[in-house]
């Protein structure tokens, strides 16, 4: 699962560790290990562009509150099917497709199927 967590550009290790526990460990538990090569490709042009485009689609006219829509962007990303695996990150983590907001809209009785 991917998590979009807003933080300051100059965050120190202590702050990042706190964010990691607050936003990831509480949901998934402690990992066996963390692999990092400290490569600049971690935030490559592709990923910056992808996240930027995703946020632009969701934020629209709420530019000052972009961090408030990160949960929606995260849900959209984690619900998207990966071309290689054929599964979304959500499906891989939980074994089922996530319910989308449109799934909660009741259908008229004449349209319902069993």
Secondary structure in CASP SS format (residue, H / E / C, confidence):
PFRMAT SS
TARGET T0000
AUTHOR 0000-0000-0000
METHOD secondary structure of the structure
MODEL  1
X C 1.00
X C 1.00
X C 1.00
X C 1.00
X C 1.00
X C 1.00
X C 1.00
X C 1.00
X C 1.00
X C 1.00
X C 1.00
X C 1.00
X H 1.00
X H 1.00
X H 1.00
X H 1.00
X H 1.00
X H 1.00
X H 1.00
X H 1.00
X H 1.00
X H 1.00
X H 1.00
X H 1.00
X H 1.00
X H 1.00
X H 1.00
X H 1.00
X C 1.00
X C 1.00
X C 1.00
X C 1.00
X C 1.00
X C 1.00
X C 1.00
X C 1.00
X C 1.00
X C 1.00
X C 1.00
X H 1.00
X H 1.00
X H 1.00
X H 1.00
X C 1.00
X H 1.00
X H 1.00
X H 1.00
X H 1.00
X H 1.00
X H 1.00
X H 1.00
X H 1.00
X H 1.00
X H 1.00
X H 1.00
X H 1.00
X H 1.00
X H 1.00
X H 1.00
X C 1.00
X C 1.00
X C 1.00
X H 1.00
X H 1.00
X H 1.00
X H 1.00
X H 1.00
X H 1.00
X H 1.00
X H 1.00
X H 1.00
X H 1.00
X H 1.00
X H 1.00
X H 1.00
X H 1.00
X H 1.00
X H 1.00
X H 1.00
X C 1.00
X E 1.00
X C 1.00
X C 1.00
X C 1.00
X C 1.00
X C 1.00
X C 1.00
X E 1.00
X H 1.00
X H 1.00
X H 1.00
X H 1.00
X H 1.00
X H 1.00
X C 1.00
X C 1.00
X C 1.00
X C 1.00
X C 1.00
X C 1.00
X H 1.00
X H 1.00
X H 1.00
X H 1.00
X C 1.00
X C 1.00
X C 1.00
X C 1.00
X C 1.00
X C 1.00
X C 1.00
X C 1.00
X C 1.00
X C 1.00
END
